[in-house]
Amino acid sequence: LRTNKQTNERKGGGGGRMESLEAVVANTLALSSTFDDLSHLSSLLKQSEDLLVRNLDKLGDVLGALDAGRHSLACLHILDVLSSRVPVGSPDSGEVICRISSFINDCSADQIRLAPELFASVCHKLKDFVMTAGNLPIKAILPLQTAIRKIQPTPEHFTPQHADFTLVCLLSKCYNAALPILDTDIFEVDPKKTALTPRDFLLYCYYGGTVYIGLKRFNKALQLFHHAITAPSTVLNAITIAAYKKFVLVSLIVNGQLAQFPKYTPSIVQRSLKTQSQAYVNMGNAYATRNVEEVQRCITSHHEGFNNDRNLGLAKQVVASLYKRNIQRLTQTYLTLSLQDIADTVKLEGPRDAEMHVLRMIEDGEIFATINQKDGMVRFHEDSEQYNTMEMAERLDGEIHSMMKLAGKLTAVDEQISCDRAYLGRMSMRDGRHGRYADPDDFDHVGAQRILDPQ
Amino acid sequence: MSSASGLSFKLHPLVIVNVSDHYTRRKAQLYGSLSTAKPPRVIGCLLGVQSGRNVEIFNSFELKYLETEEGLTLDREFLNTKHEQYKKVFPSYDILGWYSTGIDVQETDMNIHKALMDINESPVYMMLNPTINHAQKDFPITIYESELHVIDGVPSLIFVRSEYMIETVEAERISVDHVAHITPAGGTSAATQLAAHLTGVHSAIKMLNSRLKVLHHLLLTTAKGEVPFEHSLLRQIASLIRRLPAIESPRFQDDFLTEYNDILLMGYLASITKGTSTNNELVEKFNIAYDKQGRRGGRAPFV
């Protein structure tokens, strides 16, 4: 192929429909410099897809001839065709994984943004390959993280690679690797630039929530599952059902009760979700009785169901949290209590078990108490935080700053929507219909000038 | 040239506020909001007490003057009436001199000065510079005395500058401070007062910070050897440093941090509340613009 490349350079590349693989290469080399050239190249490449399919076996060499950094667009097209034709689980998959990983590391961000759907499909393929037996999901963690960063216009954008990335971290049990991506809040969603689909969002919420459960950060897990449930939709989605099941269990652990659906949950979800996950609703009811045996009974009766949904571990954690909650309730009634009494009230095995539980809770900061081992008494205290340390001052300062940043973002979105055509249309329609005088306070915004000027 | 008369002048803040107020009123009446017009000159009379070598200027009032070809002439009748009225209320105050606004002494000023010399044999002329110059750190007020000098063989009166000090009584300080802080909007509500107070604190801290930077720079250059060693300055700085910290005990730290954290908590709560209210407005607007179902059945009034 090297000699072919040289002859083509002498011949010069041709525009229009490309008839041969050499023409593809030549065009790539010629048109990879400026932005206009790149868009031209992109349209050419899109047309020559079946050409690439026909020359499947030579694609590997073509890929070797091109430089991923400068010719990312062409490499992307070729990789896409290559990876979709190689069956998942074949011995070549290891090689494909290597190719895709090195491509992601070397590619140039501007070029791949011209074809975001292809990039998304390549990343999906990468995920599929690493999920098969004989391949380690851990291989894909770093490439996918680089992929997210490259295709994001800003770090706050949501991309389809988010879902793949969290799934890979979940499968390889490297929960901490997912933290940098999971912890950055997402503020922007731009389907045009990132080739996003709603399914990616639901998947990300579900996987992300599961990762947080693995890290025992149940609050954030609850948030993500909440997003999955309240995402606007018109049909019921299997992902939503699975997310709801986990949501029930996590909310029992965190809040001790199952909250009502918020007002903005889509109606289809509200109506059908409870019927789909009857076992979990029963769990919620059993937990509400604060009786450990009830909950145990519920688990054993729905054992099959929990196992199928892979939620058995989570259900056991629910039982553990019930013990904790009962002990916490004791602090509101008693100042001191003996370990024997604690064990009896909370239905634990014996004072040794109670001591272990209380000790662990003190270490986790869920309770403030001291255990007197001589006579087996536990004294409960108030929260000993005096709020008079420098660390607390710094922490508060940081929180205030982040709150102000968030408020600034909210104000910006508020301004944006005040100038939105749909909103203004509704407002003027409402005033016209009612025949009332326009309330000047309604227009008393920062963007008032823009409203008063005609388009 | 500086004065050799040996008189020490003490100026009260009330006089300064009066003069600036007079000037501002006149300017506003004549020209409204035009800022490019020629600034007017205002003239007034200074009242006070002279005991021996101390001249203390307590109060002032405005004077009527006529503008003629030779210059400005005072309305004597007005001056006399006012003087008598003031004498009734403040018997101890005498007319010590007069004031005017401007940048430099002008020729015509001498005429007015001589006119006043029959009331007070050596009047004092106070000049206020109304141009606001932020870079200038000194007071824009100068006090002139008249002295008889022999120039070119002709004895003539000329103005010479004198030193002066600002002196005040506690009651006067409080009232002048209060007057100075009234915001232009005319509101003395809690919010505007708090904003004015905080602005004052902020500018004070800013000034302190810049002065400290100057001192720090001086010390650095002295250490490097670029600036000759000035012992008196360094001694002053050393004494200043030894005066800090004022209180240093663990109990103070605890109390201080508790109060500090309490205020931070309040600020945190306030910022959360503001964010929540913005959020609420945003959701309202979003519902109006995009909500297809219509939450309430009828057309609810938009609050």
Interface residues (C-beta under 8 A of the other chain):
Chain A: Q386 Y387 N388 T389 M390 M392 A393 L396 D397 E399 I400 M403 M404 L406 A407 L410 T411 V413 D414 I417 S418 D420 A422 Y423 R426 M427 R430 R433 H434 D439 D442
Chain B: D254 D255 L257 T258 Y260 N261 D262 L264 L265 G267 Y268 S271 I272 K274 G275 T278 N279 E281 L282 K285 F286 I288 A289 Y290 R299 F302
